[in-house]
């Protein structure tokens, strides 16, 4: 097996680095946001220096208390800074706004946050026009391989794939799925130790970090919600069902899921639809932002997955979704990710939509054999999207790229990160 699961603790180049450097050249404040332990602090330190942008972390208790109690005094005399985990002292955000309004020099502040600052009362549009947000999720497969930025999205929206090409299998797909992309998890070659770290990570979010953004009286319910969400991953969100298991109402579950979304643990993927398409299901799907974390929460390891290949399906869908989400975060154009399902039960796992009105459908299959029936749902999406449909892609565990019909392609999963 290649040594991709144990990247060096030395610097691993992140694809977001170029975007941060560009933004600091023309934007007053750059916000690097993503889940805890995704590598934000390590990356942010690369942009710090002792004079113009010193590094400040609000994980330091004394520093945090000063920033919370006296944000004006804390920022007095600073020409710039890298401020890590700024959500822990939200009062600083208004002081940053005041400072950059007085001196709009680009690149003064790089801030990091482990919650989505601009979707909440923490910072309700207070930095509009002054900040560029860059998302940093755990390592992508291309980053683990120390490879360049993949070109899958560009190729997909141009339907730029060969009619036939033998490219070989996706190496160690099960191991990739169960390992995920968190740097500290990948640094543990022992899979038992890795799963233990991932489960502890989820507990820490539920029992400690969530208090930074909300007052939850019964934190054990949040831990239980994460466990139940793991079971429901890749399925349509059912707030009533989750509520009955937690003994709360659906509105409470909705509010709690929003908190987990803001902490980059899960996402609700909206349903693709057109208003005139009455027969389309409009319920979102629930997805995790790391397949390794999902596997650890479901207590599925490589051995269990190889023994029961059927258990790979939801985890593989999570894995593909996160790889695409990481690529979308780097893309200059706005690309929406949704899913498709109609009243007859036809489902397309992921629908990518880029303006003006360009639609790509992606189906995910754990097996290596491609059959005509595998494209039925993609054909439904093609009919619904009409002229907006660019192509349908079936990602599988096989070895060849193959065009199977007009604007329909089957290809190995590794095409997501291996440029060709």
C-alpha positions in Angstrom: 0.0 0.0 0.0 1.4 3.5 -0.8 2.4 5.7 2.1 -0.4 8.2 1.5 -2.0 7.7 4.9 0.9 9.0 6.8 1.9 12.4 5.5 4.8 14.0 7.1 4.2 16.4 10.0 6.4 18.8 8.1 4.6 21.4 5.9 2.2 19.8 3.4 1.3 22.3 0.7 -2.3 23.3 0.7 -4.1 24.3 -2.4 -5.8 27.2 -0.6 -2.5 28.9 -0.1 -2.4 30.6 -3.5 -5.9 32.0 -2.9 -5.0 33.4 0.5 -1.9 35.1 -0.9 -3.9 36.6 -3.7 -6.7 37.9 -1.4 -4.2 39.5 1.0 -2.9 41.5 -1.9 -6.3 43.3 -2.6 -8.6 42.7 0.4 -8.5 44.3 3.9 -9.4 41.2 5.8 -9.1 37.5 4.8 -11.1 34.9 6.7 -9.9 31.3 6.6 -12.7 29.1 7.9 -13.2 25.4 8.3 -13.5 22.7 10.9 -11.2 22.4 13.8 -8.0 20.4 13.1 -8.3 20.9 9.4 -4.9 22.7 9.2 -6.1 26.3 9.4 -3.6 27.3 12.1 -0.6 25.7 10.4 -1.5 27.4 7.1 -2.2 30.8 8.8 1.2 30.8 10.5 2.8 30.8 7.1 1.4 34.3 6.6 2.5 35.7 9.9 5.5 37.7 10.7 6.7 39.4 13.9 6.3 43.0 12.7 3.4 43.5 10.2 1.2 40.5 11.0 2.1 38.8 14.3 0.4 35.5 15.1 -2.2 35.6 17.9 -4.2 32.6 19.0 -7.4 32.9 21.0 -7.0 29.3 22.2 -4.6 30.9 24.7 -6.9 31.6 27.8 -5.2 34.8 28.9 -5.1 36.2 25.4 -8.7 35.3 24.9 -9.9 36.9 28.1 -8.1 40.2 27.2 -9.6 40.1 23.7 -13.1 39.4 25.1 -13.1 41.9 27.9 -11.3 44.8 26.1 -11.3 44.4 22.3 -10.4 48.0 21.7 -7.4 47.9 24.0 -6.4 44.5 22.6 -6.2 45.8 19.1 -4.7 49.2 20.0 -1.5 50.0 18.0 -1.7 47.0 15.7 -1.0 47.5 12.1 -2.1 44.0 11.2 -2.2 40.5 12.7 -3.0 36.8 12.1 -5.8 36.1 14.6 -6.5 32.4 15.1 -10.0 31.2 16.2 -11.5 34.6 16.3 -15.0 33.2 17.0 -13.8 32.9 20.6 -13.8 36.7 21.0 -16.4 37.9 18.5 -16.2 41.5 19.9 -12.9 41.8 18.0 -14.7 41.7 14.6 -16.4 45.1 15.1 -13.0 46.5 16.2 -11.4 45.1 13.0 -14.2 46.7 11.0 -13.5 50.1 12.6 -9.7 49.8 12.0 -9.9 48.7 8.3 -12.5 51.5 7.6 -9.9 54.0 8.9 -7.1 52.4 7.0 -8.2 50.3 4.1 -4.7 49.0 3.3 -5.1 45.4 1.8 -3.9 42.4 3.7 -3.9 43.9 7.2 -5.6 41.0 8.9 -5.9 37.2 8.3 -8.4 35.7 10.7 -9.3 32.0 11.2 -12.5 30.5 12.6 -13.8 27.0 13.2 -17.4 28.2 12.8 -19.1 29.9 9.9 -18.9 33.5 11.1 -21.1 35.2 8.6 -24.2 32.9 8.9 -24.9 33.8 12.5 -25.3 36.5 15.1 -21.6 36.3 15.8 -20.9 38.6 12.8 -24.1 39.6 11.0 -22.7 41.1 7.8 -20.4 43.4 9.8 -17.5 42.9 7.4 -19.5 43.1 4.2 -17.2 44.4 1.4 -14.2 44.2 3.6 -13.6 40.5 3.9 -12.9 37.6 1.6 -13.8 34.1 2.9 -11.7 31.1 2.0 -12.8 27.6 3.2 -10.2 25.1 4.3 -11.5 21.5 4.7 -9.3 18.5 5.7 -6.7 17.3 3.2 -7.9 16.4 -0.3 -6.5 13.3 -1.9 -4.5 15.5 -4.3 -3.0 17.3 -1.3 -2.1 14.1 0.4 -0.3 13.0 -2.7 1.4 16.5 -2.9 -0.1 16.9 -6.3 -1.5 20.0 -8.1 -5.0 21.3 -8.1 -7.3 18.8 -9.9 -9.0 19.8 -13.1 -12.1 17.5 -12.7 -14.6 20.4 -12.4 -13.3 22.1 -15.5 -13.4 18.9 -17.5 -16.9 18.0 -16.2 -18.4 21.3 -17.2 -16.9 21.0 -20.6 -17.7 17.3 -20.9 -14.0 17.0 -21.7 -13.5 13.2 -21.3 -12.3 10.7 -23.8 -14.6 8.2 -25.4 -12.4 5.4 -24.1 -9.2 5.4 -22.0 -7.7 2.7 -19.8 -6.4 4.7 -16.7 -6.1 1.9 -14.1 -7.9 1.3 -10.8 -8.3 3.6 -7.9 -5.7 2.3 -5.4 -6.8 1.5 -1.8 -10.2 3.1 -2.2 -11.5 1.5 1.0 -8.5 2.7 3.0 -8.9 6.2 1.6 -12.5 6.3 2.6 -12.1 5.1 6.2 -9.1 7.3 6.7 -10.6 10.6 5.6 -8.5 13.8 5.5 -7.9 15.2 9.0 -4.2 15.7 9.3 -3.9 14.4 12.9 -5.9 11.3 12.0 -3.8 10.6 8.9 -0.6 11.0 11.1 -1.7 7.9 13.0 -0.8 4.8 11.0 -2.6 2.5 13.5 -6.3 2.4 12.3 -7.5 1.8 15.9 -5.7 4.9 17.1 -7.0 6.8 14.1 -10.7 5.9 14.8 -10.2 6.7 18.5 -8.9 10.2 17.6 -11.8 10.8 15.3 -14.5 9.7 17.8 -12.8 11.9 20.5 -12.8 14.8 18.0 -16.6 14.5 17.5 -17.2 14.3 21.3 -15.0 17.4 21.8 -17.1 19.4 19.3 -20.4 18.3 21.0 -19.2 18.8 24.6 -16.9 21.8 24.4 -16.7 23.7 21.2 -20.4 24.2 20.6 -20.5 26.4 23.7 -18.6 29.0 21.7 -21.6 29.6 19.5 -24.7 28.5 21.4 -26.0 27.8 24.9 -27.1 24.2 24.9 -28.3 22.9 28.3 -28.1 19.2 27.6 -24.9 18.6 25.7 -25.4 14.8 25.8 -28.2 15.4 23.3 -25.7 16.9 20.8 -23.5 13.9 21.2 -26.5 11.7 20.5 -27.5 13.8 17.5 -24.1 13.3 16.0 -24.4 9.6 16.4 -27.9 9.5 14.9 -26.8 11.8 12.1 -24.0 9.4 11.2 -26.6 6.6 10.8 -28.7 8.9 8.6 -25.8 10.2 6.4 -26.4 10.1 2.7 -30.2 9.9 3.3 -33.0 12.5 3.1 -33.2 14.5 6.3 -36.1 13.4 8.5 -36.4 15.9 11.3 -39.3 14.2 13.0 -37.5 10.8 13.1 -34.4 12.3 14.5 -36.5 14.3 17.0 -38.3 11.2 18.3 -35.0 9.4 18.9 -33.7 12.4 20.9 -37.1 13.2 22.6 -37.2 16.7 21.2 -39.3 18.3 18.4 -38.3 18.7 14.8 -37.7 22.4 15.1 -35.1 21.8 17.9 -33.4 19.2 15.7 -33.4 21.7 12.8 -31.7 24.3 15.1 -29.2 21.8 16.4 -28.3 20.6 12.9 -27.7 24.2 11.9 -25.2 24.5 14.7 -23.4 21.3 13.5 -23.3 22.8 10.0 -21.8 26.0 11.3 -19.1 23.9 12.9 -18.3 22.2 9.6 -19.3 18.8 10.9 -22.3 18.1 8.5 -24.1 19.7 5.6 -27.6 19.5 4.4 -27.4 19.2 0.6 -30.4 20.8 -1.0 -32.5 19.2 -3.6 -32.1 20.2 -7.3 -35.4 21.2 -8.8 -37.2 23.5 -11.2 -40.4 25.1 -10.0 -42.3 23.6 -12.9 -41.1 20.1 -12.0 -43.9 19.1 -9.6 -42.7 15.5 -9.3 -39.3 16.2 -7.8 -38.6 15.6 -4.1 -37.4 18.8 -2.5 -36.1 17.4 0.8 -32.3 17.9 1.5 -29.9 15.1 2.2 -27.6 14.9 5.2 -23.9 14.5 4.6 -20.7 14.6 6.7 -17.7 16.6 5.7 -15.1 13.8 6.3 -15.6 10.2 5.4 -13.1 9.0 8.0 -15.1 10.7 10.8 -18.3 9.2 9.4 -16.7 5.7 9.3 -15.4 6.1 12.9 -18.9 7.2 14.2 -20.5 4.2 12.4 -17.8 1.9 13.8 -16.9 0.6 10.3 -13.3 -0.3 9.6 -11.6 -1.6 6.5 -12.1 -5.3 7.6 -15.8 -4.8 8.1 -16.2 -3.0 4.8 -14.3 -5.7 2.9 -16.4 -8.3 4.6 -19.6 -6.4 3.7 -19.1 -4.4 0.6 -22.6 -3.0 0.8 -21.5 -0.9 3.8 -19.2 1.0 1.5 -22.0 2.8 -0.4 -22.9 5.7 2.0 -19.3 6.2 3.0 -18.1 6.3 -0.6 -20.8 8.9 -1.3 -19.5 11.0 1.6 -15.9 10.6 0.4 -16.8 11.7 -3.2 -18.9 14.6 -1.9 -16.1 15.9 0.3 -13.6 15.7 -2.6 -15.9 17.7 -4.8 -16.7 20.2 -2.0 -12.9 20.8 -1.6 -12.5 21.4 -5.3 -15.5 23.7 -5.3 -14.0 25.8 -2.5 -10.9 26.4 -4.7 -12.9 27.3 -7.8 -13.2 30.8 -9.0 -16.8 30.4 -10.2 -19.7 29.7 -7.9 -20.8 26.1 -8.1 -23.8 24.8 -6.3 -23.9 21.2 -5.1 -27.3 19.5 -4.7 -29.0 16.1 -5.2 -31.8 14.9 -7.4 -34.7 12.6 -6.6 -38.1 12.3 -8.2 -41.4 10.8 -6.9 -40.6 7.5 -8.7 -37.5 7.1 -6.5 -34.9 7.9 -9.2 -31.9 9.4 -7.5 -28.7 11.2 -8.6 -26.2 11.4 -5.8 -24.8 14.9 -6.7 -25.9 17.6 -9.1 -23.3 20.4 -9.8 -24.7 23.6 -11.2 -22.7 26.5 -12.5 -24.0 29.8 -13.9 -25.2 30.4 -16.5 -27.4 27.3 -16.2 -24.8 24.5 -16.6 -25.7 21.2 -14.9 -23.6 18.1 -14.3 -25.0 14.9 -12.7 -22.8 12.5 -10.7 -23.7 9.0 -9.7 -21.5 7.0 -7.3 -21.1 3.2 -7.5 -19.0 1.1 -5.2 -18.7 -1.7 -7.7 -16.5 -2.0 -10.8 -19.1 -3.3 -13.3 -21.0 -0.7 -15.3 -24.5 -1.6 -16.5 -27.0 0.4 -18.6 -29.4 0.6 -15.7 -26.8 2.6 -13.8 -27.6 5.6 -16.0 -31.3 5.6 -15.7 -31.4 8.3 -13.0 -28.9 10.4 -14.8 -31.2 10.2 -17.9 -34.1 11.4 -15.7 -31.9 14.4 -14.7 -31.0 15.0 -18.3 -34.6 15.2 -19.3 -35.4 17.5 -16.4 -32.5 19.9 -17.1 -32.9 19.9 -20.9 -30.4 22.1 -22.7 -28.7 23.0 -19.4 -27.5 19.4 -19.0 -23.7 19.2 -19.8 -23.1 15.6 -19.0 -23.7 12.7 -16.6 -20.9 11.0 -14.8 -20.9 7.6 -13.2 -17.9 7.3 -10.8 -17.1 3.7 -10.0 -14.3 1.3 -8.8 -13.3 0.2 -12.3 -10.3 1.0 -14.5 -11.6 2.8 -17.6 -13.0 6.1 -18.7 -15.8 5.2 -21.2 -18.5 7.2 -22.9 -21.6 5.1 -22.8 -24.1 7.4 -24.6 -24.5 10.9 -25.7 -23.2 13.1 -22.8 -22.9 10.1 -20.5 -19.6 8.9 -19.1 -18.3 6.2 -16.7 -14.9 6.6 -15.0 -12.8 5.5 -12.0 -13.2 7.6 -8.8 -9.5 8.6 -8.9 -10.3 10.9 -11.8 -11.5 13.3 -9.1 -7.9 14.0 -8.1 -5.7 12.7 -10.8 -5.4 15.2 -13.6 -5.3 13.9 -17.1 
